[in-house]
Amino acid sequence: MDTKKRLMEDLKVVIFDCDGVMFDSKEANEAYYNHILAHFGRPMMDTEQSRYIHMNTANQSIAHLFSDDARLEQAMAYRQKLTYLPFISRMQMEPYLKSFLECLRPTYKTAIATNRSDTMNQVLVQHGLEEYFDLVVSSLDVKRPKPDPESLLKVLSHFGLSTHEAIYIGDSEIDELAAKAAGIPLVAYKNRDLLAAYYAEHFKDIEVLLERRD
């Protein structure tokens, strides 16, 4: 039996990362964190900082950006009261996402495991996606965010499933580490530098994988 077909045969839940998978959120996230930096008179993020905030939680990102600044607690407090709503419009939904979700829904459970925190619900509502997911696990729902596997294991526990009954669609090294630790096959989205079970440049590529199980 084809390896990919064998891995897909028992699939029951498709788990999505948010940033870099469901959305190209680079512009939105950079604008958000640069706004916070500017409020405290700090320079805009450099390439390394931008890469960091793409993968990590909001609190981790602020701690990283203000690691050398005595105003860290003030920056944390400012972020808590700063609404993300003005920045959501800068998030670009991945082409074919809704169609892919509609394709999945009759057969598979769908979930999100993300390091986003208090902004995740706003993102889903503003983009009309809140009805497409059976479960959303943000960094607020776990004690240890990715790369710890807790968020992915929480999804499995919620549905009463085993690791071979899930796939995780992610785009970063943190997603790779979390999937490996959880024992869930990773679909590397637009990133062939990751160690993954599958690679996809488009959600239609994943549809093809699912069709092979029949």
Wavefront OBJ file of the C-alpha trace (Angstrom):
o trace
v 0.000 0.000 0.000
v 1.176 3.501 -0.809
v 2.738 5.105 2.301
v 0.678 8.277 2.057
v -2.513 6.300 1.558
v -1.730 4.156 4.585
v -1.108 7.202 6.776
v -4.349 8.839 5.647
v -6.526 5.749 5.941
v -7.610 6.237 9.575
v -7.750 10.037 9.467
v -10.557 11.590 11.505
v -9.404 15.122 12.381
v -7.503 17.780 10.433
v -5.744 20.281 12.704
v -4.662 23.700 11.410
v -2.104 26.213 12.570
v -3.365 29.768 12.037
v -0.563 32.146 11.023
v 1.225 31.102 7.866
v -1.338 28.392 7.119
v -4.870 29.757 7.280
v -3.648 33.317 6.811
v -0.707 35.247 5.503
v -0.565 37.388 8.622
v 2.952 38.770 8.284
v 1.836 42.316 7.477
v -0.805 42.365 10.208
v 1.445 40.984 12.921
v 4.335 43.258 12.022
v 2.045 46.290 12.076
v 0.654 45.238 15.467
v 3.994 44.736 17.179
v 5.630 47.721 15.478
v 2.754 49.832 16.811
v 3.572 48.658 20.329
v 7.282 49.329 19.828
v 6.570 52.810 18.464
v 4.365 53.589 21.474
v 7.441 53.089 23.655
v 9.779 54.911 21.287
v 11.563 51.781 20.149
v 12.679 51.001 16.563
v 10.725 48.752 14.244
v 11.391 45.026 14.336
v 14.322 43.535 12.494
v 14.143 40.304 10.480
v 14.919 38.040 13.426
v 12.289 39.660 15.618
v 9.686 39.439 12.873
v 10.398 35.749 12.462
v 10.071 35.212 16.209
v 6.686 36.913 16.629
v 5.284 34.883 13.702
v 5.709 31.641 15.661
v 5.356 32.501 19.335
v 2.656 33.688 21.715
v 1.904 37.375 22.251
v 3.411 37.372 25.757
v 6.521 35.565 24.544
v 6.827 38.045 21.683
v 6.589 41.091 23.927
v 9.096 39.546 26.321
v 11.433 38.969 23.387
v 11.022 42.461 21.950
v 11.492 44.166 25.341
v 14.096 41.790 26.786
v 16.540 44.676 27.228
v 13.973 47.255 28.334
v 12.966 48.037 31.922
v 9.454 48.849 30.645
v 8.609 45.214 29.888
v 5.708 45.102 32.347
v 4.325 48.341 30.915
v 4.562 46.877 27.403
v 2.736 43.731 28.536
v -0.040 45.832 30.048
v -0.302 48.000 26.934
v -0.612 44.935 24.705
v -3.408 43.576 26.887
v -5.529 46.666 26.326
v -4.615 47.162 22.659
v -7.311 45.702 20.407
v -6.145 43.659 17.434
v -9.279 44.513 15.449
v -7.712 47.294 13.297
v -5.015 44.866 12.167
v -7.230 41.907 11.213
v -8.106 43.468 7.864
v -4.413 43.164 6.922
v -4.539 39.391 7.302
v -4.876 37.680 3.933
v -6.884 34.469 4.007
v -5.204 31.659 2.117
v -6.793 30.959 -1.279
v -9.271 28.096 -1.228
v -9.350 27.856 2.596
v -13.139 28.024 2.902
v -13.647 25.613 0.024
v -11.187 23.196 1.610
v -12.958 23.420 4.955
v -16.305 22.809 3.277
v -14.789 19.761 1.590
v -13.532 18.425 4.917
v -16.560 19.045 7.092
v -18.837 16.188 6.006
v -16.158 13.585 6.695
v -13.594 14.970 9.151
v -13.497 16.941 12.362
v -11.601 20.218 12.060
v -9.586 21.998 14.739
v -7.084 24.803 15.250
v -3.975 24.573 17.429
v -2.325 27.986 17.515
v -0.029 30.126 19.616
v -2.385 33.052 19.106
v -4.091 34.059 22.326
v -6.887 36.593 22.823
v -6.953 37.567 19.136
v -7.967 34.169 17.702
v -11.718 34.523 18.153
v -11.690 38.015 16.632
v -9.866 36.688 13.579
v -12.366 33.872 13.020
v -15.405 36.104 13.445
v -14.181 38.907 11.184
v -13.285 36.444 8.427
v -16.496 34.423 8.781
v -14.766 31.211 9.827
v -16.157 30.586 13.309
v -18.637 27.928 12.072
v -16.004 25.871 10.259
v -14.166 24.474 13.284
v -15.232 21.953 15.890
v -12.520 23.036 18.315
v -10.092 25.933 18.689
v -7.122 25.589 21.056
v -5.208 28.825 21.575
v -2.291 29.536 23.876
v -4.851 30.624 26.492
v -6.199 27.075 26.641
v -2.923 25.369 27.568
v -0.234 25.702 30.193
v 2.556 25.125 27.686
v 2.184 26.535 24.137
v 3.919 25.130 21.066
v 6.537 23.746 20.590
v 5.172 21.772 23.527
v 2.638 19.231 22.165
v -0.023 20.104 24.751
v -2.326 21.943 22.310
v -2.249 19.063 19.811
v -2.766 16.443 22.516
v -5.690 18.491 23.804
v -7.328 18.182 20.377
v -6.856 14.409 20.371
v -8.221 14.122 23.897
v -11.267 16.250 23.066
v -12.278 13.928 20.229
v -11.051 10.721 21.890
v -8.644 10.009 19.034
v -5.191 8.480 18.616
v -2.203 10.125 16.944
v -2.618 8.143 13.714
v -6.131 9.559 13.329
v -4.929 13.160 12.920
v -2.771 15.359 10.744
v -1.440 18.796 11.618
v -0.986 21.477 8.961
v 1.823 23.812 10.025
v 4.457 26.048 8.499
v 7.176 26.623 11.095
v 9.891 24.877 13.070
v 7.713 25.229 16.160
v 4.907 23.358 14.392
v 7.378 20.665 13.359
v 8.573 20.203 16.940
v 5.050 20.138 18.365
v 3.820 17.597 15.814
v 6.851 15.377 16.385
v 6.432 15.487 20.161
v 2.721 14.678 19.831
v 3.364 11.881 17.341
v 1.035 13.448 14.764
v 2.003 13.482 11.045
v 2.860 17.005 9.908
v 1.746 18.551 6.628
v 4.385 21.220 5.969
v 2.568 24.146 4.368
v 4.705 26.170 1.950
v 7.880 25.157 3.775
v 9.962 22.293 2.388
v 12.713 22.917 4.937
v 10.640 21.151 7.595
v 10.767 17.441 8.334
v 7.228 16.339 7.528
v 5.093 13.436 6.378
v 3.637 15.531 3.543
v 4.352 18.817 1.784
v 1.712 21.155 0.377
v 1.860 24.439 -1.506
v -1.922 24.754 -1.665
v -4.890 23.261 0.146
v -5.787 21.462 -3.075
v -2.597 19.432 -2.591
v -4.009 18.134 0.689
v -7.310 17.338 -0.978
v -5.391 15.072 -3.362
v -3.838 13.267 -0.398
v -7.261 12.710 1.113
v -8.654 11.389 -2.163
v -5.904 8.737 -2.243
v -7.316 7.043 0.844
v -10.369 5.891 -1.100
l 1 2 3 4 5 6 7 8 9 10 11 12 13 14 15 16 17 18 19 20 21 22 23 24 25 26 27 28 29 30 31 32 33 34 35 36 37 38 39 40 41 42 43 44 45 46 47 48 49 50 51 52 53 54 55 56 57 58 59 60 61 62 63 64 65 66 67 68 69 70 71 72 73 74 75 76 77 78 79 80 81 82 83 84 85 86 87 88 89 90 91 92 93 94 95 96 97 98 99 100 101 102 103 104 105 106 107 108 109 110 111 112 113 114 115 116 117 118 119 120 121 122 123 124 125 126 127 128 129 130 131 132 133 134 135 136 137 138 139 140 141 142 143 144 145 146 147 148 149 150 151 152 153 154 155 156 157 158 159 160 161 162 163 164 165 166 167 168 169 170 171 172 173 174 175 176 177 178 179 180 181 182 183 184 185 186 187 188 189 190 191 192 193 194 195 196 197 198 199 200 201 202 203 204 205 206 207 208 209 210 211 212 213 214
